[in-house]
Amino acid sequence: MAADNDPESEVFEITDFTTASEWERFVSRVEEIINEWKLTDNHVEELSPEKGAYISGSWGEQSQDVHFADFKFYITHHFLKEECKKNGKGEEDALPLAMQDLLCMHNDFPPRAHCLVRWYGLREFVVISPGANCEAIISESKSNLLLSSISMSLANSGCQVPMFVQIQQKWRKIYAGECQGPGVRTDFEIVHLRKVPSQYNHLSGLLDIFRSKIGCNMLPLSPVDITIRYTYILQDWQQSSWPQQPPDFDTLLGGEVGGVEFGSLPFGACEEPISELHLATTWPHLTEGLIIDNDVYSDLDPLQAPHWSVRVRTADNLQCLLGDFVTEFFKLCCRKESAEEILGRGHAQEEGQENSDISSALSKLTEPAAPVPLSKLSVSSMVHSARKHIRRRRHIDESPLSVDVLNSILLYLFPDAAVEKSSGKEKTTQSHFFRTSEQEKSSDNNLFLQLKSAPSDSLTYRLTLCLCMVNYSYGGLPAVTHLWQEFVLELRYRWENNYLIYGLSTGSPDLRCCLLHQKFQMLNCCIERKRGRDEARKAQEGNRDGEHKASDGKASGSTTTKEPSQGKSWDSRSDSEEEFFECPSDQGEMETFQTEGEKDSSRFKAEGRLHPFNNMTLLNSTEPLYVPVTQEPAPMTEDQLEEQSEVLTKLGTSAKGTHLRAQMQSACLLSDMESFKAANPGCVLEDFVRWYSPRDYVEEEVFNEKGRTVLKGELSARMKIPGNTWVETWETARVTPARRQKRLFDDTKEAEKVLHYLVMLKPGDLACHLLPCLLHAAIVKLKHEESTENIPSVGKNIQQATSQANKLLHSVNYDYKRLEDFINQLVTMERVITEARSLKAKFAVDEEENNGEAALELQKVVTSLLEEPEVVVIGAGQARIGRIIHRLFINAQRAALLSPVDEDLEPAAESRKIPDFPPPAGREILLRTCVPRPAPYSKVLPQRLFCVLMKDEFRLAGAFSSDTSFF
């Protein structure tokens, strides 16, 4: 108990004062980062940066987070990526590289670099700045705490890379920093004011500040190297007209509608693309005695400046026509409304009630057709007849598109409807059209194949351009929906009246094109098959009528009676059977008839022969082997192929599924076998294989009974496999010529499928289908415009954009975010071309065409202005481009001061009244020297002061070095 009451036995709390504080942790963390970035390697001798290295070289940076208590900072290392480095130990007392950079004159005023690079000429430095959501360092105590922290970190780590701390508000760009070396230190200080003090508004006052700051009492004073740069801004382009005139969309339909209006996309900016031209005049390496600049007089005449450089500033949010057209059409891809929701249920049903249901269309096939001959139908009359019943029940004002606009667009899409044409003439026009189209495709390097769009000037391509223009200029989504419904009605009318669709190639759908183009080709293929079948039937009826007339004439001139026929010919049977078994027959089909001396019965044995096959004979007889007239395989679009592939895959691998799959895939084979049997009576499977698949009939030389060498053939091994599909199909094949078989390709059914697909297509899905064609047209337009301006960077970007579009448009599902970025790239290229065109007009490039060298020089300057941040004018104000720029400023000054422009006046006489240049928008003065500091016996060190004088800004950025060993 006594021990418990002993006061000496009580436990006291012990405070460990060796625990690191937040400030010490912060300093330690900064040192760790400096070591991680290997910024303490100070014994490396590097070459001074070459002239222009800050412009042409690339800058790198690395960043990390660092915390001071609960306050977040970013510490960032900025450095110039240099190729030339020499590893080796330099002198121990050599100045740090940052101090050497203070005096380097090779890279003054870099156009694109960090502000500290421009103010101090540094190639490497570290910046500590507050975090994104942290408050600025405004108080002086916090600033001093941070400066002491970086000073401690530099001293402890031995790092000679300068380190800065961003203080005050971020928009002010005020940095305080320090650089330490062996026995030397440089302090970086910045002064920022809103207004320029009157006593420091010239060179003399700034020199006084510089001398007072360095505090050198040595006599004579060290010379100060002066570099001055004045910047003049040209904003008034009244005297240099902008060449691009936006098209007047109201007059597009005023005259004759042609490809110029509807067949091309607009191009160019809707406003002046160049907002400002900056002229920087520089006087390098001046001394105090060579130039005077005070509050009374100045020697700084821009025309006398030895160095000129120019840069242009483009307009913000520039509206470009091509970009707007493509962007607005791209927005349609995200719309999900149906035609009924857009136009109203009554309006949509009124226009699409005959097309929205396949059953009504199929039932219409059984109705008798009006016996109107094709020769009496004009294409011009049928363009509008399909829509008369709609317009009778609807007011014109209710339609999104006016009648004039709609008719003009339809006449552009279907130019064959402008005049009456016969079917033969129509074919000639079509073939001529596609010869031209092929030439365009070859010259365009088959761009549509890369983008999976459609050939240039095809119906799909032209429809895309029309929908794009209608969407932008004539009513947006409702107008697009209206035009699409009228377009589908026109397609249906052409299908019902056997008129080929203008602007589409004949034959099967091209799977390399977009799906919508394949659908149009499929419909055209159906019309072509239907026309061929009707023409063949008419030819048969004509031949039959001729035979009847000949037989009637013979009966009237002879007393003999007509012999009864022993059987019906295929002509007579076709009258009743063609309604159900019509199939396309080739116009060059040759029917083989026997001579009159032969038996009549032999005439009915062979049907549907085309021509003998390679002088071969049948194996079981001496009859020649004939190539039969066969049905063409059914054309298919890519979605039908995918659907068929899914169906075949779902059949599975069972025996029944495999057998059913083989039957589905052998429909064309069965048709060809039946046609072959009809053309070659008495043939066997080996005869068919010899014609259809020669590799499956193996022949070898053997000796016969007489010892002679003969050829003996047999089916291949795969044909002898039990259950072979070919053998089973041959056994089930009937003797039926192609024209009496069930059609492999039911053009009526397929055409109604296509029309139903088109009618039910939503406007948003329609825009997705046509987007490749629109991007195709945009790239073609950019290529054409770039070829006239000859901008290498744009030409290279177009090639890269084409490759990128190839990947984006061939994917199954579009990546809308990447497509939007791609369209933005197209807009950027359009802006560059428009800017080049504007600069050419202002610099009068076209006026120098007779002088090749001058035109080439101006063209080079224009290209450089678009691709480089700043362009040096060789020869300054005395060069050709310098005189042009001078003239632009004179014209702007006259316009600003309301002075009439008199071309007869000499510039020298005019300048007496009006100055050639406006007051400089910005003045930059750079002062450099080397003096011992802080004492006369201290080491001679570099001193630098960068001054910026603007209308609403006064900035002094000073770097003052001092000797820390001898002071």
Salt bridges, closest charged atoms under 4 A:
GLU22 OE2 - ARG25 NH1 3.42
GLU32 OE1 - ARG29 NH1 3.12
GLU36 OE2 - ARG29 NH1 3.70
GLU46 OE1 - ARG123 NH1 3.77
GLU61 OE1 - HIS78 ND1 3.66
ASP65 OD2 - LYS72 NZ 3.67
GLU82 OE2 - ARG123 NH1 3.52
ASP101 OD1 - ARG123 NH2 2.86
ASP108 OD2 - ARG928 NH2 2.89
GLU124 OE2 - HIS77 NE2 2.83
GLU135 OE2 - LYS142 NZ 3.63
ASP187 OD1 - ARG185 NE 3.35
GLU189 OE1 - LYS213 NZ 3.19
ASP208 OD1 - ARG211 NH1 3.97
ASP225 OD1 - HIS285 ND1 4.00
ASP225 OD2 - ARG928 NH2 3.76
GLU272 OE1 - LYS842 NZ 3.10
GLU276 OE1 - HIS278 NE2 2.78
GLU276 OE1 - ARG313 NH1 3.70
GLU288 OE1 - ARG211 NH2 1.97
GLU328 OE2 - LYS331 NZ 3.24
GLU337 OE2 - ARG335 NH2 2.95
GLU340 OE1 - ARG345 NH1 3.21
GLU351 OE2 - HIS347 NE2 3.10
GLU351 OE2 - ARG394 NH1 2.91
GLU351 OE2 - HIS482 NE2 3.63
ASP416 OD1 - ARG494 NH2 2.91
GLU438 OE2 - LYS441 NZ 2.94
ASP444 OD2 - HIS776 NE2 3.57
ASP457 OD1 - ARG462 NE 3.39
GLU486 OE1 - ARG387 NE 3.01
GLU486 OE2 - ARG394 NH2 3.75
GLU486 OE2 - HIS482 NE2 3.37
GLU490 OE1 - ARG387 NH1 3.68
GLU490 OE2 - ARG494 NE 3.25
GLU496 OE2 - LYS364 NZ 3.77
GLU496 OE2 - ARG492 NH1 3.31
ASP510 OD1 - ARG512 NE 3.03
ASP534 OD1 - ARG537 NH2 2.83
ASP575 OD1 - ARG544 NH1 3.33
GLU577 OE1 - ARG740 NH1 3.00
GLU582 OE1 - ARG533 NE 2.84
GLU582 OE2 - ARG537 NH1 2.98
GLU607 OE2 - ARG573 NH2 3.78
GLU607 OE1 - ARG739 NH2 3.49
GLU632 OE1 - ARG529 NH2 3.13
GLU638 OE1 - LYS452 NZ 3.11
ASP639 OD2 - LYS519 NZ 2.81
GLU674 OE2 - ARG734 NE 3.99
ASP687 OD1 - ARG690 NH1 3.04
ASP696 OD2 - ARG718 NH2 2.64
GLU714 OE1 - LYS720 NZ 2.98
ASP746 OD1 - ARG743 NH2 3.83
ASP747 OD2 - ARG533 NH1 2.76
ASP747 OD2 - ARG743 NH1 3.13
GLU750 OE2 - LYS753 NZ 3.93
GLU752 OE1 - ARG492 NH2 2.83
GLU785 OE2 - LYS781 NZ 3.59
GLU785 OE1 - ARG837 NH2 2.52
GLU789 OE2 - ARG837 NE 2.82
GLU789 OE1 - LYS840 NZ 3.16
ASP821 OD1 - LYS817 NZ 3.20
GLU848 OE1 - ARG880 NH1 3.73
GLU870 OE1 - ARG229 NH2 2.75
GLU870 OE1 - ARG311 NE 3.81
GLU903 OE1 - ARG887 NH2 3.18
GLU910 OE2 - ARG894 NE 3.60
ASP916 OD2 - HIS886 NE2 2.83
GLU924 OE2 - ARG118 NE 2.92
GLU924 OE1 - ARG229 NE 3.69
GLU953 OE2 - HIS192 NE2 3.86
GLU953 OE2 - ARG955 NE 3.07
